Amino acid sequence: MKEAKQYRGYIGTYTKGDSEGIYSFILDAEEGIIKNVSVAATLDNPTYLTVTDSNKQLYAVAKEGDEGGVAAYSIGDNGELSKLNSTAEAGSPPCHVSVNTDYGVLSANYHKGTIDFYELNPDGSIQPAASIAKHEGSGPDPRQEKAHSHYAGFTPDGKYVVAVELGIDQVITYKLQGNQLIKVSQLDTRPGSGPRHLAFHPNKEYAYVMTEFSSEVLVLKYNQEDGSFTQQQAASTLPAEFTENNQGSAIHLSSDGKFVYAGNRGHNSIAVFSVDPQTFELTFIEHVSTEGDWPRDFILDPSEKFVVASNQESSNLVLYSRDSETGKLTLLQSDITVPDPVCVKFLNY
């Protein structure tokens, strides 16, 4: 990756208050500041976004009246967004979207308990859902009255699709047979843990799952032959003395695979862990305050010298510098106003 002086990012938001939709911003790596926050696209509740590796398209979950689905945008040379099309069905919109342009787009729908697979047209516009996998069941937590799909993504080898099921405490693996999702494996996590998001290690042999209810990072071994997972460790993201409400949020790894970062909503922090190079298990390093309320997401910038976090309830972004040797974060800026921010993504550089 070549070093750039400025990196463009996008923010997905809730539009229940002052937000107008998708926002863009510039991270000035030389000055160490975020600037030029502006509306990039007007859209209802684009809470989660994803960008193609080529930087040609952006996909966002979207609400359109009483329907929900995914909206497709082309990304211009200056980062401007132009809507290509959208696909919507009756009911609530998804909460997560991911893309692999070799295959298509995946969405996870919390309210419906479904994973949807969409094929793409040559221009990047999105076709109606080709396959919908619906999950059934419940869990012991009052919020697990039914299935609540929270994440869907392709495995790094492209062989499988992984769904993380908060409502029924499962990590479910599918294969694409033609354009249909076919279940091949499931991992049952501890009842009531509420698995939420997943991130793969760059070695493609391990994955890390953030749980929402038990506030843990689960270390999973991935079997590339059959798509199955086995759990190896559960590491708490909270201090032992913290007993107030907390809900785990996002999880990300550094590209060298040495550090895992996990978000805590309630404790309002990012937990930093080191990764053992032999076992790939985690050792806690530090908690860093998110300088706001309810950190829904965060991301490492393309240079990985910075981390940007989004506080949903206090409507601010926070910028940290990151030490690549220790993994530790240092606060740089916390007064960046963005209404009801949820998801943060950068273009690829």
C-alpha positions in Angstrom: 0.0 0.0 0.0 1.4 3.4 -1.0 1.4 6.1 1.7 -1.2 8.8 1.0 -1.5 12.2 2.7 -5.2 12.1 2.8 -7.8 9.3 3.0 -11.5 9.5 2.2 -13.9 7.8 4.5 -17.7 7.3 4.7 -20.1 7.2 7.6 -23.3 5.3 7.8 -25.9 6.8 10.1 -29.4 6.6 11.6 -31.6 9.3 10.1 -34.0 9.4 13.1 -32.6 12.8 14.1 -30.5 15.4 12.3 -28.7 13.0 9.9 -29.5 13.1 6.2 -27.9 9.8 5.2 -24.3 8.9 4.2 -21.5 11.3 5.1 -18.0 11.5 3.8 -14.9 12.9 5.5 -11.2 13.3 4.9 -8.5 12.0 7.3 -5.4 14.3 6.8 -2.6 11.9 7.8 0.0 14.7 7.9 -1.9 16.9 10.2 -3.5 14.1 12.1 -7.1 15.5 11.9 -10.4 14.7 10.4 -11.9 17.4 8.2 -14.5 18.1 5.5 -17.4 16.2 6.9 -20.3 16.5 4.5 -23.4 14.7 3.2 -22.4 12.3 0.4 -25.8 10.8 -0.3 -29.3 11.3 1.1 -30.8 8.0 2.2 -32.9 6.7 5.1 -31.1 4.7 7.8 -27.9 3.7 5.9 -26.5 2.3 9.1 -24.0 0.0 7.5 -21.8 0.4 4.4 -19.2 -1.5 2.4 -16.8 -0.5 -0.4 -15.5 -2.7 -3.2 -11.8 -3.4 -3.3 -11.6 -1.4 -6.6 -13.2 1.7 -4.9 -15.7 1.8 -7.8 -18.9 1.0 -5.8 -20.3 1.5 -2.3 -23.3 -0.5 -1.0 -25.4 0.6 1.9 -28.3 -0.9 3.8 -31.4 1.3 3.2 -34.9 2.0 4.3 -37.4 3.0 1.6 -40.8 3.7 3.2 -42.1 0.5 4.6 -39.5 -1.5 2.8 -35.8 -2.3 3.4 -32.9 -3.5 1.3 -29.6 -2.5 -0.2 -28.7 0.6 -2.2 -25.8 0.6 -4.8 -23.7 3.7 -5.6 -20.9 4.4 -7.9 -17.9 6.2 -6.4 -16.5 9.1 -8.5 -12.9 10.2 -8.8 -13.4 12.8 -6.0 -15.3 10.4 -3.8 -18.8 11.6 -4.8 -21.6 9.0 -4.7 -24.0 8.5 -7.6 -26.9 6.1 -7.0 -27.0 3.1 -9.3 -30.2 1.4 -8.0 -31.6 -0.3 -4.9 -33.5 -3.4 -4.1 -36.1 -3.4 -1.4 -38.6 -5.8 0.1 -41.4 -5.3 2.6 -40.2 -5.1 6.2 -37.3 -3.7 8.2 -34.0 -3.1 6.4 -30.8 -5.2 7.0 -28.2 -4.2 9.6 -25.1 -5.4 7.8 -23.9 -5.6 4.2 -20.7 -6.9 2.6 -19.4 -7.4 -0.9 -17.1 -9.7 -2.9 -17.3 -8.6 -6.5 -16.4 -12.1 -7.7 -19.6 -13.4 -6.2 -22.0 -10.6 -5.1 -23.4 -8.8 -2.1 -24.6 -10.3 1.2 -26.9 -8.7 3.8 -27.9 -9.7 7.3 -31.3 -8.7 8.6 -31.6 -8.5 12.4 -35.4 -8.2 12.4 -36.1 -10.9 9.9 -33.3 -13.3 11.0 -32.3 -13.7 7.4 -29.1 -13.7 5.2 -29.8 -12.4 1.6 -27.5 -13.0 -1.4 -27.6 -10.6 -4.3 -25.9 -10.9 -7.7 -24.4 -7.9 -9.3 -24.8 -6.4 -12.8 -21.6 -5.5 -14.8 -22.0 -1.8 -13.8 -22.2 -2.7 -10.1 -25.9 -2.3 -9.7 -27.6 -4.9 -7.6 -30.1 -7.5 -8.7 -33.1 -8.7 -6.5 -32.1 -11.2 -3.9 -31.3 -14.6 -5.5 -31.3 -16.6 -2.3 -32.6 -15.9 1.3 -31.6 -18.1 4.2 -33.9 -17.8 7.2 -32.8 -18.8 10.7 -35.1 -20.1 13.3 -34.9 -20.5 17.1 -34.3 -18.5 20.2 -31.9 -18.1 23.2 -32.0 -17.5 26.9 -31.5 -13.8 26.9 -34.8 -11.7 26.7 -33.4 -10.1 23.5 -33.1 -13.6 21.9 -36.9 -14.2 21.5 -36.1 -15.2 17.9 -33.3 -15.3 15.4 -31.4 -12.0 14.8 -28.9 -12.2 12.0 -26.2 -9.6 12.6 -23.3 -10.3 10.1 -22.8 -12.0 6.8 -19.5 -12.2 4.9 -17.5 -14.3 2.5 -14.6 -16.3 3.9 -11.2 -15.1 2.7 -10.8 -18.1 0.4 -14.2 -17.2 -1.2 -15.4 -20.8 -0.7 -18.1 -20.1 2.0 -20.4 -17.5 3.4 -20.4 -17.0 7.2 -23.4 -15.7 9.1 -23.3 -14.6 12.7 -26.5 -15.1 14.6 -27.1 -13.0 17.7 -30.5 -14.4 18.4 -29.7 -18.1 18.5 -26.0 -18.1 19.5 -24.6 -19.6 16.3 -22.0 -19.0 13.7 -23.4 -20.6 10.5 -21.5 -21.5 7.4 -23.1 -21.7 3.9 -21.7 -22.5 0.5 -23.0 -20.9 -2.7 -24.4 -23.6 -5.0 -25.0 -21.7 -8.2 -26.6 -18.6 -6.6 -28.3 -20.5 -3.7 -27.1 -20.4 -0.1 -26.8 -24.0 1.2 -26.0 -24.6 4.9 -23.0 -26.8 5.5 -22.0 -26.2 9.2 -22.8 -24.4 12.4 -20.9 -23.6 15.6 -23.0 -23.2 18.8 -21.6 -20.5 21.0 -22.3 -20.3 24.8 -26.1 -19.8 25.3 -26.9 -16.1 25.8 -23.5 -14.8 24.5 -25.1 -13.1 21.5 -22.4 -13.3 18.8 -22.5 -10.2 16.7 -19.6 -9.6 14.3 -16.7 -11.6 12.9 -13.3 -10.7 11.5 -10.8 -13.0 10.0 -7.1 -13.1 10.8 -4.9 -12.4 7.7 -3.6 -16.0 7.8 -7.2 -17.0 6.9 -7.1 -19.9 9.4 -8.5 -18.0 12.4 -11.5 -15.8 13.0 -12.5 -13.5 15.9 -16.1 -13.0 16.9 -17.4 -10.2 19.1 -20.3 -11.1 21.3 -22.9 -8.4 22.2 -24.4 -9.8 25.4 -21.4 -11.5 27.1 -18.9 -8.9 25.9 -16.3 -11.4 24.8 -14.0 -12.0 21.8 -14.3 -15.6 20.7 -11.2 -17.1 19.0 -12.2 -19.5 16.3 -10.2 -22.0 14.2 -11.5 -22.1 10.6 -11.4 -25.3 8.7 -10.9 -24.4 5.0 -11.9 -27.8 3.8 -15.5 -28.0 5.1 -16.1 -24.4 6.3 -16.6 -25.4 10.0 -15.3 -23.4 13.0 -14.2 -24.6 16.5 -13.9 -22.3 19.5 -10.5 -22.0 21.1 -10.8 -19.1 23.6 -13.2 -16.5 25.0 -11.6 -13.3 26.2 -13.6 -10.7 28.1 -13.5 -7.1 26.7 -14.5 -5.6 30.1 -12.7 -4.9 33.3 -13.6 -7.4 36.0 -15.0 -4.7 38.2 -17.4 -3.3 35.6 -21.0 -4.4 36.3 -23.1 -1.9 34.4 -24.9 -2.5 31.1 -22.5 -3.2 28.2 -23.1 -4.4 24.7 -20.2 -5.5 22.5 -20.1 -3.8 19.1 -17.4 -3.9 16.4 -14.3 -6.0 16.0 -11.3 -5.4 13.7 -7.7 -6.7 13.3 -4.5 -5.0 12.2 -3.4 -6.3 8.8 -0.2 -7.8 10.3 -2.5 -10.0 12.5 -0.8 -8.9 15.7 -3.6 -6.9 17.3 -7.4 -7.3 17.8 -9.6 -4.3 18.6 -13.1 -4.7 20.1 -15.7 -2.1 20.9 -17.7 -1.7 24.1 -21.0 0.2 24.2 -21.8 1.1 27.8 -18.2 0.9 29.1 -17.6 3.2 26.1 -14.2 1.9 25.2 -12.1 0.0 22.7 -10.4 -3.0 24.2 -7.0 -3.7 22.7 -5.5 -7.3 22.5 -2.3 -8.8 21.3 -2.4 -12.0 19.2 -0.1 -14.9 20.1 1.8 -15.8 16.9 1.7 -19.5 17.7 -1.7 -20.1 19.3 -3.5 -17.0 17.9 -5.1 -16.5 21.3 -5.5 -13.1 22.9 -3.8 -11.2 25.7 -5.4 -8.0 26.9 -3.4 -4.8 26.5 -5.5 -1.8 27.4 -8.9 -0.1 27.3 -9.2 3.3 25.6 -12.1 5.6 26.2 -14.1 6.5 23.1 -14.7 10.0 24.5 -18.5 9.7 23.9 -21.5 7.5 24.3 -22.3 4.1 22.6 -19.3 3.4 20.2 -21.1 1.5 17.5 -18.2 1.1 15.2 -14.5 2.0 14.6 -12.0 1.3 11.8 -8.3 1.3 11.2 -7.4 3.8 8.4 -5.6 2.4 5.3 -2.1 3.3 6.7 -3.1 1.7 10.0 -1.5 4.7 11.8 -4.9 5.9 12.9 -8.2 4.6 14.2 -11.5 6.3 13.8 -14.4 5.5 16.2 -18.1 6.5 16.0 -20.2 7.3 19.0 -23.8 6.8 18.1 -25.6 8.5 21.1 -23.2 11.4 21.4 -23.0 12.0 17.7 -19.2 12.4 17.4 -16.3 10.7 15.7 -13.0 10.2 17.5 -9.6 10.0 16.0 -6.6 8.1 17.6 -3.1 7.6 16.5 -2.0 3.9 16.6 1.4 2.5 17.6 2.0 -0.4 15.2 4.6 -1.9 17.6 2.5 -1.9 20.8 -1.0 -1.7 19.3 -1.9 1.1 21.7 -4.1 4.1 20.8 -3.5 7.8 21.6 -6.4 10.3 21.5 -6.0 13.0 18.9 -9.4 14.5 18.2 -12.9 13.9 19.7 -15.0 16.9 18.7 -15.9 15.8 15.2 -19.7 16.2 14.9 -21.6 13.6 12.8 -25.3 13.0 13.7 -26.1 9.4 14.9 -23.0 7.7 13.3 -23.0 4.0 13.1 -20.5 2.6 10.6 -17.2 3.9 9.3 -15.4 2.8 6.1 -12.5 4.0 4.1 -11.7 3.8 0.5 -8.8 1.4 -0.3 -5.4 2.9 -1.0 
